[in-house]
């Protein structure tokens, strides 16, 4: 009798599980059902946020605070928990870096600040061993225009976009010799919405005000813990757990941080562009061009060498692997064409701007780890994508700034 009850219970559990799996499978959008369940958790993930969270146990939202000019910056001690600073450290200007930006120029250094969003942040902080790769390549290949060596400083932060680069140059230009902006993708978000460029991501800005012990932050931490547990266990092979994760994110987006909460930061704090959709997008793209010009003209005014690179994307310049194709794309291709057109126009007008769109064209392996960031090798240190972008940036700088080879 006891064995029969045990068999009945086991059979009921298995049947319920199969029903859950079947139901979850049919809840998956038809165009995603060919994906293995393990890939579903990665489809919308952000490597930059994931890396920060996995190494610190902190969410990105926990680590930022509102800034009067830049939208938000990283918190510094004592306004952040100790666990958040165990791996990544915010420097004196609120970006992730083990180097503070000196208050005065060091005459021995040709100081270069890397500007932009998360990809630029990754490139500024990209190290092999204890050596910054961009800095190493520059010093190996070229003689600095002044001083004894090139020195790289981070001036980028995830989700930043124009005009943050202009503002950073205005604020800190007197402390550097060169400014390099690696951008284009984040700038496409407001263009896609036909919005003003200075509109910061509403969710991040809103959460920068939230109490660290609030339901909003706690629920976000729970989401991160759930995603980590599923992605790093046998549960990732189930259809139910990734589907339930997307249910939890919908609860977060619609109830924990509701559209009503975010609306003041979406429509209430920036001018609304009341034009038809396509006209608004064109207006926004042309505004981007004006900010790009302002960036380089500000550099001329402050006697700072500038360079700007259109970052590689999955839209063009590489034959994508199946893994790369599976990641969700947030930007429409025609929108990115509008953005690219501004770079092409200004390059023709002799501004120091170059496209890196074809950097990965000969690569057959997987470069992208999500919609825009580059995967890190299993050793946790090298990255083929970062290596190629760093080399391309340095080679182009040699031409743009007319650097003498060593």
VEXZAPA-368787 format. One record per residue (C-alpha): x, y, z. Coordinates in steps of 0.2 Angstrom, whole numbers, plus 2048, in hexadecimal, padded with zeros to 3 digits. Last residue first. Layout:
% residues N
@X X&Y Y&Z Z
...
% end
This chain:
% residues 406
@X 922&Y 90F&Z 75E
@X 915&Y 916&Z 752
@X 911&Y 929&Z 752
@X 8FF&Y 92D&Z 755
@X 8F5&Y 936&Z 748
@X 8E6&Y 938&Z 753
@X 8D9&Y 930&Z 747
@X 8E6&Y 924&Z 73F
@X 8EE&Y 91D&Z 74F
@X 8DC&Y 91E&Z 757
@X 8D6&Y 912&Z 74A
@X 8E3&Y 905&Z 74F
@X 8DF&Y 907&Z 761
@X 8CD&Y 905&Z 75F
@X 8CF&Y 8F6&Z 754
@X 8DA&Y 8ED&Z 760
@X 8CE&Y 8F1&Z 76E
@X 8BF&Y 8EB&Z 764
@X 8C8&Y 8DB&Z 75F
@X 8CE&Y 8D7&Z 771
@X 8BD&Y 8DB&Z 778
@X 8B4&Y 8CF&Z 76D
@X 8C1&Y 8C1&Z 770
@X 8BF&Y 8C3&Z 782
@X 8CC&Y 8BE&Z 78F
@X 8CA&Y 8BC&Z 7A2
@X 8BD&Y 8B0&Z 7A8
@X 8C7&Y 8A1&Z 7A2
@X 8B7&Y 89B&Z 799
@X 8B9&Y 8AA&Z 78D
@X 8AF&Y 8BA&Z 78F
@X 8A0&Y 8BE&Z 784
@X 89E&Y 8CF&Z 77C
@X 890&Y 8DA&Z 780
@X 882&Y 8E0&Z 773
@X 872&Y 8D5&Z 774
@X 87A&Y 8C7&Z 77E
@X 88A&Y 8BE&Z 780
@X 890&Y 8C4&Z 76F
@X 8A0&Y 8BD&Z 767
@X 89B&Y 8AB&Z 762
@X 8A7&Y 8A3&Z 755
@X 8A8&Y 8A7&Z 743
@X 8B1&Y 8B7&Z 744
@X 8B7&Y 8BF&Z 734
@X 8AA&Y 8CE&Z 734
@X 8AD&Y 8D1&Z 747
@X 8B4&Y 8E3&Z 745
@X 8A8&Y 8E7&Z 737
@X 89D&Y 8F4&Z 741
@X 8AC&Y 8FD&Z 749
@X 8A7&Y 90D&Z 741
@X 8B2&Y 91C&Z 742
@X 8B0&Y 92E&Z 749
@X 8BD&Y 93C&Z 74A
@X 8B2&Y 949&Z 741
@X 8B7&Y 94C&Z 72F
@X 8A6&Y 950&Z 728
@X 8A6&Y 93F&Z 720
@X 8A7&Y 938&Z 732
@X 899&Y 943&Z 737
@X 88D&Y 93B&Z 72A
@X 893&Y 929&Z 72D
@X 890&Y 92B&Z 740
@X 87F&Y 933&Z 73D
@X 87A&Y 925&Z 731
@X 87E&Y 918&Z 73E
@X 870&Y 91E&Z 749
@X 863&Y 91E&Z 73B
@X 869&Y 90D&Z 736
@X 867&Y 907&Z 748
@X 855&Y 90D&Z 747
@X 852&Y 903&Z 737
@X 859&Y 8F3&Z 740
@X 84D&Y 8F4&Z 74E
@X 855&Y 8F4&Z 760
@X 852&Y 8E9&Z 76E
@X 858&Y 8D9&Z 766
@X 855&Y 8C9&Z 770
@X 864&Y 8BC&Z 770
@X 861&Y 8AD&Z 766
@X 86B&Y 8B3&Z 757
@X 87B&Y 8B3&Z 761
@X 879&Y 8A1&Z 766
@X 875&Y 89C&Z 754
@X 885&Y 8A4&Z 74F
@X 884&Y 8B5&Z 746
@X 88D&Y 8B9&Z 736
@X 895&Y 8CA&Z 73B
@X 896&Y 8DC&Z 735
@X 884&Y 8E1&Z 737
@X 875&Y 8E1&Z 742
@X 87E&Y 8D7&Z 750
@X 887&Y 8E7&Z 756
@X 898&Y 8EF&Z 755
@X 89B&Y 900&Z 75E
@X 89B&Y 910&Z 755
@X 8AB&Y 918&Z 75A
@X 8AF&Y 92A&Z 760
@X 8BF&Y 932&Z 761
@X 8C4&Y 942&Z 76B
@X 8D4&Y 94B&Z 76F
@X 8D2&Y 958&Z 77D
@X 8D6&Y 96A&Z 77A
@X 8C7&Y 96F&Z 785
@X 8BF&Y 978&Z 776
@X 8C4&Y 96A&Z 76A
@X 8BC&Y 95D&Z 776
@X 8AC&Y 967&Z 778
@X 8AB&Y 968&Z 765
@X 8AD&Y 955&Z 764
@X 89F&Y 952&Z 771
@X 894&Y 95F&Z 76A
@X 895&Y 957&Z 758
@X 88F&Y 947&Z 760
@X 881&Y 950&Z 769
@X 87C&Y 957&Z 759
@X 87C&Y 946&Z 750
@X 871&Y 93F&Z 75E
@X 865&Y 94D&Z 75B
@X 864&Y 947&Z 749
@X 860&Y 936&Z 74F
@X 852&Y 93D&Z 75A
@X 84A&Y 947&Z 74C
@X 84B&Y 938&Z 741
@X 842&Y 92D&Z 74E
@X 835&Y 93B&Z 751
@X 832&Y 93C&Z 73E
@X 830&Y 929&Z 73E
@X 823&Y 928&Z 74C
@X 819&Y 938&Z 748
@X 81E&Y 947&Z 752
@X 81B&Y 94D&Z 764
@X 82C&Y 94B&Z 76B
@X 82A&Y 94B&Z 77E
@X 835&Y 957&Z 788
@X 83D&Y 94D&Z 797
@X 838&Y 94B&Z 7A9
@X 826&Y 946&Z 7A9
@X 825&Y 93A&Z 79A
@X 831&Y 92C&Z 79F
@X 836&Y 930&Z 7B1
@X 825&Y 935&Z 7B6
@X 81E&Y 925&Z 7AD
@X 829&Y 91A&Z 7B7
@X 81E&Y 917&Z 7C7
@X 80E&Y 916&Z 7BC
@X 817&Y 909&Z 7B1
@X 818&Y 8FF&Z 7C0
@X 828&Y 8FA&Z 7CA
@X 821&Y 8EC&Z 7D5
@X 811&Y 8EA&Z 7CB
@X 814&Y 8EB&Z 7B8
@X 827&Y 8E9&Z 7B6
@X 829&Y 8DE&Z 7C5
@X 81A&Y 8D2&Z 7C2
@X 820&Y 8D1&Z 7AF
@X 832&Y 8CC&Z 7B6
@X 82A&Y 8BF&Z 7C0
@X 820&Y 8B8&Z 7B2
@X 830&Y 8B8&Z 7A8
@X 839&Y 8AD&Z 7B5
@X 82A&Y 8A1&Z 7B5
@X 82D&Y 89E&Z 7A3
@X 840&Y 89B&Z 7A6
@X 83B&Y 88F&Z 7B5
@X 82D&Y 885&Z 7AB
@X 836&Y 881&Z 79B
@X 843&Y 876&Z 7A5
@X 855&Y 874&Z 7A0
@X 85B&Y 883&Z 7AA
@X 855&Y 87A&Z 7B9
@X 864&Y 86F&Z 7B8
@X 86E&Y 87D&Z 7C1
@X 877&Y 88D&Z 7BD
@X 86A&Y 897&Z 7B3
@X 85C&Y 892&Z 7BF
@X 865&Y 898&Z 7CF
@X 86C&Y 8A8&Z 7C6
@X 85B&Y 8AD&Z 7BF
@X 853&Y 8AA&Z 7D0
@X 860&Y 8B4&Z 7DA
@X 85F&Y 8C2&Z 7CD
@X 84C&Y 8C2&Z 7CF
@X 84D&Y 8C2&Z 7E2
@X 859&Y 8D1&Z 7E1
@X 84C&Y 8DA&Z 7D6
@X 83F&Y 8D6&Z 7E3
@X 849&Y 8DD&Z 7F1
@X 84D&Y 8ED&Z 7E8
@X 83B&Y 8F1&Z 7E4
@X 835&Y 8EA&Z 7F5
@X 840&Y 8F7&Z 7FD
@X 84F&Y 8F3&Z 807
@X 85B&Y 8FE&Z 7FC
@X 84F&Y 90C&Z 7FC
@X 84B&Y 911&Z 7EB
@X 852&Y 921&Z 7E3
@X 85E&Y 918&Z 7D7
@X 84F&Y 90D&Z 7D3
@X 846&Y 91B&Z 7CA
@X 856&Y 91F&Z 7BF
@X 859&Y 90D&Z 7BB
@X 847&Y 90B&Z 7B6
@X 845&Y 91B&Z 7AC
@X 855&Y 918&Z 7A1
@X 85B&Y 92A&Z 79F
@X 853&Y 936&Z 793
@X 862&Y 941&Z 78C
@X 85F&Y 93B&Z 77A
@X 84E&Y 942&Z 779
@X 841&Y 936&Z 772
@X 83C&Y 92E&Z 762
@X 83A&Y 91E&Z 76B
@X 847&Y 915&Z 75F
@X 852&Y 924&Z 761
@X 851&Y 923&Z 774
@X 857&Y 911&Z 773
@X 864&Y 913&Z 764
@X 870&Y 91E&Z 76F
@X 873&Y 90E&Z 77A
@X 879&Y 906&Z 76A
@X 884&Y 913&Z 763
@X 893&Y 915&Z 76E
@X 8A6&Y 914&Z 771
@X 8AB&Y 925&Z 776
@X 8BE&Y 929&Z 778
@X 8C4&Y 938&Z 781
@X 8D6&Y 93F&Z 781
@X 8E1&Y 94A&Z 78C
@X 8D8&Y 949&Z 79C
@X 8D4&Y 953&Z 7AC
@X 8CE&Y 963&Z 7A4
@X 8C1&Y 958&Z 79B
@X 8B9&Y 952&Z 7AB
@X 8A8&Y 95B&Z 7AC
@X 8A6&Y 961&Z 79A
@X 8AD&Y 950&Z 793
@X 8A1&Y 946&Z 79F
@X 892&Y 951&Z 799
@X 896&Y 94E&Z 787
@X 898&Y 93B&Z 78A
@X 888&Y 93B&Z 794
@X 87F&Y 943&Z 785
@X 87E&Y 936&Z 77E
@X 87C&Y 925&Z 786
@X 87E&Y 91D&Z 798
@X 876&Y 90C&Z 79A
@X 885&Y 904&Z 7A2
@X 893&Y 911&Z 7A7
@X 8A1&Y 919&Z 79F
@X 8AF&Y 925&Z 7A4
@X 8BD&Y 918&Z 7A7
@X 8CE&Y 91E&Z 7A7
@X 8DC&Y 918&Z 79C
@X 8EE&Y 91E&Z 79D
@X 8FA&Y 921&Z 78E
@X 90C&Y 923&Z 792
@X 91A&Y 92F&Z 793
@X 911&Y 940&Z 792
@X 90B&Y 948&Z 782
@X 904&Y 942&Z 771
@X 907&Y 930&Z 777
@X 913&Y 925&Z 76D
@X 90A&Y 916&Z 765
@X 909&Y 903&Z 764
@X 90E&Y 8FC&Z 775
@X 907&Y 90A&Z 77F
@X 8F6&Y 90A&Z 775
@X 8F5&Y 8F7&Z 777
@X 8F8&Y 8F7&Z 789
@X 8EC&Y 905&Z 78D
@X 8DE&Y 8FC&Z 784
@X 8E2&Y 8EB&Z 78C
@X 8E3&Y 8F1&Z 79E
@X 8F0&Y 8E7&Z 7A6
@X 8EE&Y 8DD&Z 7B7
@X 8EB&Y 8CC&Z 7AF
@X 8E2&Y 8D0&Z 79F
@X 8D8&Y 8DF&Z 7A2
@X 8C8&Y 8E7&Z 79B
@X 8C3&Y 8F5&Z 7A6
@X 8C1&Y 903&Z 798
@X 8BA&Y 8F6&Z 78C
@X 8AD&Y 8F0&Z 798
@X 8A8&Y 901&Z 79C
@X 8A7&Y 905&Z 789
@X 89B&Y 8F6&Z 787
@X 891&Y 8FC&Z 796
@X 88E&Y 90E&Z 790
@X 899&Y 91B&Z 788
@X 8A9&Y 924&Z 78C
@X 8BB&Y 91E&Z 78E
@X 8C6&Y 92C&Z 796
@X 8D8&Y 92E&Z 78F
@X 8E6&Y 935&Z 79A
@X 8F7&Y 938&Z 791
@X 901&Y 935&Z 7A0
@X 912&Y 93D&Z 7A7
@X 90A&Y 94E&Z 7A9
@X 8FD&Y 947&Z 7B5
@X 8ED&Y 951&Z 7B2
@X 8E5&Y 958&Z 7C2
@X 8D6&Y 951&Z 7CC
@X 8DC&Y 93F&Z 7C8
@X 8CE&Y 933&Z 7C2
@X 8CE&Y 925&Z 7CF
@X 8D4&Y 914&Z 7C8
@X 8CC&Y 904&Z 7CE
@X 8BE&Y 908&Z 7C2
@X 8AB&Y 906&Z 7C2
@X 8A4&Y 918&Z 7BF
@X 89F&Y 924&Z 7CD
@X 8AB&Y 933&Z 7CB
@X 8B7&Y 92E&Z 7DA
@X 8B7&Y 91B&Z 7D5
@X 8AA&Y 90E&Z 7D6
@X 8B1&Y 8FE&Z 7DB
@X 8AD&Y 8ED&Z 7D4
@X 8B1&Y 8DC&Z 7DD
@X 8AD&Y 8DF&Z 7F0
@X 8A4&Y 8EF&Z 7ED
@X 893&Y 8E9&Z 7EC
@X 895&Y 8DE&Z 7FB
@X 89A&Y 8ED&Z 806
@X 889&Y 8F5&Z 804
@X 888&Y 906&Z 7FB
@X 887&Y 918&Z 801
@X 897&Y 917&Z 80C
@X 89F&Y 914&Z 800
@X 89B&Y 918&Z 7EE
@X 88C&Y 917&Z 7E4
@X 88D&Y 915&Z 7D1
@X 887&Y 923&Z 7C6
@X 875&Y 929&Z 7C0
@X 86D&Y 935&Z 7B5
@X 87D&Y 93D&Z 7AF
@X 87B&Y 94F&Z 7B4
@X 872&Y 94F&Z 7C6
@X 877&Y 93D&Z 7CA
@X 86B&Y 930&Z 7D1
@X 873&Y 921&Z 7DA
@X 878&Y 910&Z 7D3
@X 87E&Y 900&Z 7DC
@X 86D&Y 8F9&Z 7E1
@X 867&Y 8FA&Z 7CF
@X 875&Y 8F1&Z 7C8
@X 871&Y 8E2&Z 7D4
@X 87D&Y 8DD&Z 7E1
@X 884&Y 8CB&Z 7E4
@X 894&Y 8D2&Z 7DF
@X 89B&Y 8C7&Z 7D1
@X 88B&Y 8C0&Z 7CB
@X 882&Y 8D1&Z 7CB
@X 88F&Y 8DB&Z 7C2
@X 891&Y 8CD&Z 7B5
@X 87F&Y 8CB&Z 7B3
@X 87C&Y 8DE&Z 7B0
@X 889&Y 8DF&Z 7A3
@X 884&Y 8CE&Z 79B
@X 872&Y 8D4&Z 799
@X 865&Y 8C6&Z 798
@X 856&Y 8C6&Z 78C
@X 85A&Y 8B5&Z 783
@X 865&Y 8AE&Z 791
@X 857&Y 8A6&Z 79B
@X 84F&Y 89F&Z 78B
@X 860&Y 897&Z 786
@X 85F&Y 88A&Z 794
@X 84D&Y 885&Z 78E
@X 854&Y 881&Z 77C
@X 84E&Y 88D&Z 76F
@X 842&Y 886&Z 762
@X 833&Y 88C&Z 76C
@X 839&Y 89E&Z 76A
@X 82F&Y 8A3&Z 75A
@X 81F&Y 89C&Z 762
@X 820&Y 8A6&Z 771
@X 822&Y 89B&Z 781
@X 811&Y 898&Z 789
@X 810&Y 888&Z 780
@X 820&Y 882&Z 788
@X 81B&Y 887&Z 799
@X 80A&Y 87D&Z 798
@X 814&Y 86E&Z 793
@X 821&Y 870&Z 7A1
@X 813&Y 873&Z 7AE
@X 809&Y 864&Z 7A7
@X 819&Y 859&Z 7A8
@X 81C&Y 85F&Z 7BA
@X 80B&Y 85B&Z 7BF
@X 80C&Y 849&Z 7B7
@X 81D&Y 846&Z 7C0
@X 816&Y 84C&Z 7D1
@X 806&Y 841&Z 7CE
@X 811&Y 832&Z 7C9
@X 81C&Y 834&Z 7D9
@X 80D&Y 835&Z 7E4
@X 805&Y 826&Z 7DC
@X 815&Y 81C&Z 7DD
@X 817&Y 821&Z 7F0
@X 805&Y 81C&Z 7F3
@X 807&Y 80C&Z 7EA
@X 817&Y 808&Z 7F4
@X 80E&Y 80C&Z 805
@X 800&Y 800&Z 800
% end
